[in-house]
Amino acid sequence: MTPNTIAIDGPAASGKSTVGAKVADALDYIFFDTGIMYRAITWTAIQHGVDISDEDAVSKIAEKTPIDIQPPTKADGRSSDVIVEKEDITWACRKPAVDTNVSTVAAYAGVRAALSQQQRRIGLRGNVVMVGRDIGTVVMPEAKLKIYLDASAEERAQRRYDEVIARGEQANYAEILTKVKERDHVDSTRDLAPLRSAEDAIILNSDNLDIQQVFEKIMALYK
């Protein structure tokens, strides 16, 4: 029996979202990048002038902020629309200020509690590709196929650099690499739902693979 729930975990900029969207499209499954919810809350907190270090205040933002994930309405590289209070923040929630603070926000117990139930509810519908950092370990431990997509910090920083340049924005590779390493440390050492592969996950290193090759490997595992 082919799996109707696919969990793809891994560190920042490992290519999870890109390949996850591609797999979902090929299978006609729902694509759900759970990390986008934490980005949306981080963006919202910044917009409201909330101190990111104030866990209670940020958690309250998470509890009361409606986030909607919809099929993409623009052909600009997005895999879905991210809507907060009727505003499209799909690219706004990927700005550097959000990159810098999202790991802190995602480590807050109140924020994770506010968002994890919704994530799990979507996953339990089936026919879904869920992408994040704790899908196979926390959100959907019963997922039928679990992939841990990894890559070196240097490779991931280069991918993030290329992505920013492709959007016509300025970027500094050394700065991006530093941020990637810092985020890895925060994600892997936090007390709540740290970044790690599930015991039954298949670890796939993509350092020498392009997206198409990663996609083909995952589709082979699915079949």
GUZADREN-309751 format. One line per 5 residues: number of its first residue (from 1); for each residue x, y, z of N, C-alpha, C. Coordinates in steps of 0.2 Angstrom, whole numbers, plus 2048, in hexadecimal, padded with zeros to 3 digits. Example, Ala and Ser with C-alpha at 12.3 -4.5 7.8 and 13.67 -1.06 7.14 Angstrom:
# residues 2
1> 842/7E4/827/83E/7EA/827/842/7F0/827; 840/7F5/823/844/7FB/824/840/800/827
//
This chain:
# residues 223
1> 804/7FA/800/800/800/800/804/806/800; 803/80B/7FC/807/811/7FB/805/816/801; 80A/819/804/808/81E/809/804/824/807; 7FF/825/80C/7FB/82B/80A/7FD/831/80E; 802/830/813/805/836/817/80C/835/816
6> 80F/83B/813/817/83B/813/819/841/817; 81E/83F/81B/821/844/820/828/845/81D; 82A/84C/81C/831/84D/81A/833/853/81F; 838/850/823/83B/855/828/843/856/825; 846/85B/829/84D/85D/827/84E/864/829
11> 855/866/829/857/86C/82B/855/872/826; 856/878/828/854/87E/824/857/87D/81D; 854/87F/818/857/880/811/859/879/80E; 857/873/811/859/86D/80E/855/86B/808; 850/86F/806/84C/86E/800/846/86A/801
16> 844/86A/807/83E/866/809/837/869/806; 837/86F/806/831/872/803/830/871/7FC; 836/873/7F8/836/872/7F1/834/86B/7EF; 838/866/7F2/836/85F/7EF/830/85D/7F2; 82E/85F/7F8/827/85D/7FB/822/85F/7F6
21> 822/865/7F4/81D/868/7EF/81D/864/7E9; 822/862/7E7/823/85E/7E0/820/857/7E1; 821/854/7E7/81E/84D/7E8/817/84E/7E9; 815/853/7ED/80D/854/7EE/80A/855/7E7; 80D/859/7E3/80A/85A/7DC/80A/854/7D8
26> 80F/850/7D8/80F/84A/7D4/80A/845/7D7; 808/845/7DD/804/840/7E0/7FD/843/7E1; 7FC/849/7DF/7F6/84D/7E0/7F4/84C/7E8; 7F9/84D/7EC/7F8/84E/7F3/7F8/855/7F5; 7F6/856/7FB/7F6/85D/7FE/7FD/85E/800
31> 800/864/7FF/807/866/801/806/86B/807; 809/869/80D/808/86D/813/80F/86E/816; 812/874/815/818/876/818/817/879/81F; 817/875/824/815/877/82B/81A/87D/82D; 820/87D/82B/824/882/82D/822/889/82B
36> 81D/88A/826/81B/890/824/816/893/829; 813/88F/82D/80F/891/833/813/895/838; 819/893/83A/81E/896/83E/820/89C/83B; 821/89C/835/824/8A2/831/81E/8A8/832; 818/8A5/831/812/8AA/831/811/8AD/838
41> 812/8A9/83D/812/8AC/844/817/8B1/845; 81D/8AF/843/823/8B4/844/822/8BA/840; 820/8BA/83A/81F/8C0/836/819/8C4/83A; 814/8C1/83C/80F/8C5/83F/811/8C8/846; 815/8C4/84A/818/8C7/850/81C/8CD/84E
46> 820/8CD/849/824/8D3/847/820/8D8/845; 81B/8D7/841/817/8DC/83E/813/8E0/844; 811/8DC/849/80E/8DF/84F/813/8E2/854; 819/8E2/853/81E/8E5/857/81F/8E1/85E; 81D/8DA/85D/81E/8D6/863/825/8D4/864
51> 828/8D4/86A/82F/8D2/86C/82F/8CB/86B; 833/8C8/866/834/8C1/864/836/8BD/86B; 83A/8C0/86F/83C/8BD/875/837/8BC/87A; 831/8BF/879/82B/8BF/87E/827/8B9/87C; 828/8B3/87F/825/8AD/87D/81D/8AD/87E
56> 81B/8B0/884/814/8B0/885/810/8B5/880; 813/8BA/87E/810/8BF/879/810/8BC/872; 815/8B8/870/816/8B5/869/811/8AF/869; 810/8AB/86F/80C/8A6/86F/804/8A8/86E; 803/8AE/871/7FC/8B1/871/7FB/8B3/869
61> 800/8B5/866/7FF/8B7/85F/7FD/8B0/85B; 801/8AB/85D/800/8A4/859/7F8/8A2/85B; 7F6/8A3/861/7EF/8A0/863/7EA/8A4/85F; 7EB/8AA/85E/7E5/8AE/85B/7E6/8B0/853; 7EC/8AE/850/7ED/8B0/849/7EA/8AB/845
66> 7E5/8AC/840/7E3/8A8/83B/7E8/8A7/836; 7EA/8A1/834/7EF/8A0/82F/7EB/89B/82A; 7EB/89D/823/7E8/899/81E/7ED/897/819; 7ED/890/817/7F2/88E/812/7ED/88C/80C; 7EE/88F/806/7EA/88E/800/7EE/88C/7FA
71> 7EB/889/7F5/7EF/888/7EF/7F2/88E/7EC; 7F8/88E/7E9/7FB/894/7E6/7F7/897/7E1; 7F7/89E/7E2/7F3/8A2/7DD/7F7/8A6/7D8; 7FE/8A5/7D9/803/8A9/7D5/808/8A4/7D3; 80A/8A5/7CD/810/8A0/7CA/817/8A4/7CC
76> 818/8A5/7D2/81F/8A8/7D4/823/8A4/7D8; 822/89D/7D7/826/898/7DB/823/896/7E1; 81E/899/7E3/81B/897/7EA/817/890/7E9; 817/88C/7EE/813/886/7EE/80C/886/7F1; 80B/88C/7F4/805/88D/7F7/804/894/7F9
81> 7FE/897/7FB/7FD/89E/7FD/7FD/89D/805; 800/8A2/808/800/8A3/80F/7FC/8A9/811; 7F7/8A8/814/7F2/8AE/815/7F1/8AF/81D; 7F3/8B5/81F/7F2/8B7/826/7EE/8BD/826; 7E8/8BC/829/7E3/8C2/82A/7E2/8C5/823
86> 7E0/8C1/81E/7DF/8C2/817/7E4/8C5/813; 7EA/8C5/816/7F0/8C8/812/7F5/8C2/810; 7F7/8C3/80A/7FB/8BE/807/802/8BF/809; 805/8BB/80D/80C/8BC/810/811/8B7/80E; 80F/8B4/808/813/8AE/806/81A/8AF/806
91> 81C/8B5/803/823/8B7/802/826/8BB/808; 821/8BF/80B/823/8C3/810/825/8BF/816; 823/8B9/817/825/8B5/81D/82B/8B1/81C; 82E/8B3/816/835/8B0/815/83A/8B5/815; 839/8BB/817/83E/8C0/817/843/8BF/81D
96> 849/8C2/81C/84F/8C0/821/84D/8C1/828; 848/8C6/82A/846/8C7/831/843/8C1/834; 83F/8BE/82F/83B/8B8/832/840/8B2/832; 845/8B2/82D/84A/8AC/82E/84E/8AD/834; 84F/8B3/837/853/8B4/83D/850/8B1/843
101> 849/8B2/843/845/8B1/849/841/8AB/849; 840/8A8/844/83B/8A2/844/83C/89D/848; 843/89B/849/845/895/84D/843/897/854; 844/89D/856/842/89F/85D/83B/89E/85E; 837/8A0/85A/82F/8A0/85A/82D/899/85A
106> 830/895/856/82E/88E/855/830/889/85B; 835/88C/85F/837/888/865/832/88A/86B; 82D/88E/86B/829/890/870/823/88B/871; 822/888/877/81D/883/878/816/885/876; 815/88B/878/80E/88E/876/80D/88F/86F
111> 812/891/86B/811/891/864/810/88A/861; 814/886/863/813/87F/860/80D/87C/862; 80A/87D/868/804/87A/86A/7FE/87D/866; 7FF/884/864/7F9/887/861/7F9/885/859; 7FF/882/857/7FF/881/850/7FF/879/84E
116> 802/875/853/802/86E/851/7FC/86A/850; 7F7/86C/854/7F0/869/853/7EE/86A/84C; 7EE/870/84A/7EC/871/843/7F0/86D/83E; 7F7/86D/83F/7FB/869/83A/7F9/862/83A; 7F8/85F/840/7F6/858/841/7EF/856/83E
121> 7EB/85B/83F/7E4/85A/83C/7E4/85A/834; 7E8/85E/831/7E9/85E/82A/7ED/857/828; 7F2/855/82C/7F5/84F/82A/7F1/849/82A; 7EC/849/82F/7E8/843/830/7E3/842/82A; 7E2/847/826/7DD/847/821/7E0/842/81B
126> 7E7/841/81B/7EA/83C/817/7EB/840/810; 7EF/83C/80B/7F0/83F/805/7F4/846/806; 7F9/846/80A/7FC/84C/80B/804/84B/80C; 808/850/809/80F/850/80A/810/855/80F; 812/854/815/814/858/81B/81B/85A/81B
131> 81D/860/81C/824/862/81C/825/866/822; 82B/864/826/82D/868/82B/833/866/82F; 833/866/835/839/864/839/837/85F/83F; 831/85E/840/82E/859/845/828/855/843; 827/855/83C/821/851/83A/822/84A/83C
136> 827/847/83A/828/83F/83B/829/83E/843; 82B/842/847/82C/841/84E/827/843/852; 823/849/850/81E/84C/855/817/84C/852; 817/850/84C/810/851/849/80D/84B/846; 810/847/842/80D/841/83F/812/83B/840
141> 813/839/846/818/833/847/815/82D/843; 80F/82D/841/80C/827/83E/80C/827/836; 810/82D/834/810/82D/82C/813/827/829; 810/825/824/812/81F/820/819/81F/81D; 81B/825/81B/822/826/818/825/82C/81B
146> 82B/82B/81E/82E/831/822/835/831/81E; 837/837/81C/83D/839/819/840/83F/81D; 847/83E/81F/84B/843/822/850/846/81C; 84E/84B/81A/852/84E/814/857/853/817; 85E/851/816/863/854/819/868/857/813
151> 86C/85C/815/871/85E/811/876/862/815; 87C/863/813/881/867/817/87F/86E/817; 881/872/81D/880/879/81E/882/87D/818; 888/87B/815/88A/87F/80F/886/87F/809; 883/879/808/87F/878/802/878/87B/803
156> 876/87B/809/86F/87E/80B/870/886/80A; 875/888/80D/876/890/80C/877/892/805; 87A/88E/801/87A/890/7FA/874/890/7F6; 870/88B/7F8/869/88A/7F6/865/891/7F8; 865/892/7FE/862/898/800/864/89F/7FD
161> 86B/89F/7FC/86E/8A5/7F8/86B/8A5/7F1; 86B/8A0/7EE/868/8A0/7E7/861/8A2/7E7; 85D/89F/7EC/856/8A1/7EC/855/8A8/7ED; 859/8AC/7F1/858/8B3/7F2/85A/8B7/7EC; 85F/8B5/7E9/862/8B8/7E3/85D/8B7/7DD
166> 85A/8B2/7DD/855/8B0/7D7/84F/8B5/7D8; 84D/8B7/7DE/848/8BC/7E0/84A/8C3/7DE; 850/8C4/7DC/852/8CB/7DB/854/8CF/7E1; 856/8CB/7E6/858/8CF/7EC/85F/8CD/7ED; 862/8D2/7F2/869/8D1/7F3/86A/8CC/7F9
171> 870/8C8/7F8/871/8C3/7FD/879/8C2/7FE; 87B/8C0/804/882/8BF/806/883/8B8/808; 886/8B4/805/887/8AD/806/889/8AB/80D; 88F/8AF/80F/892/8AE/816/88D/8AF/81B; 889/8B4/81B/884/8B6/820/87E/8B0/820
176> 87C/8AE/81A/877/8A9/81A/87A/8A3/81D; 880/8A1/81B/883/89B/81E/883/89B/826; 885/8A1/829/885/8A2/830/87E/8A1/833; 879/8A4/82F/872/8A3/832/870/89C/832; 872/898/82C/870/891/82C/872/88D/831
181> 879/88E/833/87C/88B/838/879/88C/83F; 878/893/840/874/895/846/86E/892/847; 86A/892/842/863/88F/842/863/887/843; 868/884/840/869/87D/841/86A/87B/849; 86E/880/84C/870/87F/853/869/880/857
186> 866/885/856/860/886/85A/85B/881/859; 85A/87E/852/855/879/851/856/873/854; 85D/871/854/85F/86A/856/860/86A/85E; 860/86F/861/862/86F/868/85C/872/86D; 856/874/86A/851/876/86E/84E/871/871
191> 84B/872/877/848/86D/87B/842/86A/879; 83E/86E/875/837/86C/873/838/86A/86B; 836/864/86A/836/861/863/83C/863/85F; 842/861/861/848/863/85E/849/85F/857; 84D/863/852/84D/860/84C/851/859/84C
196> 84E/854/84A/852/84D/84A/84D/849/845; 851/844/843/84D/83F/83E/849/83A/843; 843/838/840/840/833/844/844/82C/843; 843/828/848/847/821/848/845/81D/841; 83F/81E/83F/83D/81A/839/83E/81E/832
201> 841/824/833/841/828/82D/847/826/828; 846/827/822/84B/826/81D/84F/82C/81C; 856/82C/81D/85A/832/81D/85C/833/816; 85B/838/813/85D/83A/80C/861/840/80C; 868/83F/80A/86C/845/809/86C/847/802
206> 86B/84E/801/86A/851/7FB/870/855/7F8; 876/855/7FC/87B/859/7FA/87D/858/7F2; 87D/852/7F0/87F/852/7E9/879/850/7E4; 873/852/7E6/86D/850/7E3/86A/857/7E1; 867/857/7DB/862/85D/7DA/85B/85B/7DC
211> 857/860/7DB/850/85E/7DE/84C/859/7DA; 84E/858/7D3/84B/853/7CF/84D/84C/7D2; 853/84B/7D4/856/845/7D6/853/843/7DD; 853/848/7E1/850/847/7E8/848/845/7E7; 845/848/7E3/83E/847/7E1/83D/83F/7DF
216> 842/83D/7DA/841/837/7D8/843/831/7DD; 847/833/7E2/849/82E/7E7/843/82E/7EC; 83F/833/7ED/83A/833/7F2/834/82F/7EE; 833/830/7E8/82E/82D/7E4/82F/825/7E4; 835/823/7E3/837/81C/7E3/835/819/7EA
221> 837/81D/7F0/835/81B/7F6/82E/81A/7F7; 82A/81F/7F5/823/81F/7F5/820/819/7F2; 822/817/7EC/820/811/7E8/822/80B/7EB
//
